[in-house]
Amino acid sequence: MIEKQLKNVVEVRIVELEDKLMNVIEIANNYTDIPVPIFEQEIDEILAKAREAYEKKCLALEKIRMAQSKKYMRSPREILKGDDE
């Protein structure tokens, strides 16, 4: 549940960032001295890196969650054996 909320918040933030960057691009289009195509490529790279970092963070959180849940999970053999570690 928390992961879903976190994912929604991050997605909203990414959309907000994209909107702000598009506003900057629109403003930059009014000035001929700013190389807008290069700027747009840099924005795409930044957004790609942000998405990649978010995916890595989600993977790390999933690994942590799985590691934490393993201590509560027992095999049928352990249950029958009565091993309460």
Residue pairs with C-beta under 8 A, 6 or more apart in sequence:
3 58
3 61
3 62
7 58
10 54
14 47
14 50
14 51
14 54
17 47
17 50
18 47
21 43
21 47
24 39
25 36
25 39
25 40
25 43
28 34
28 36
28 39
29 36
74 83
78 85
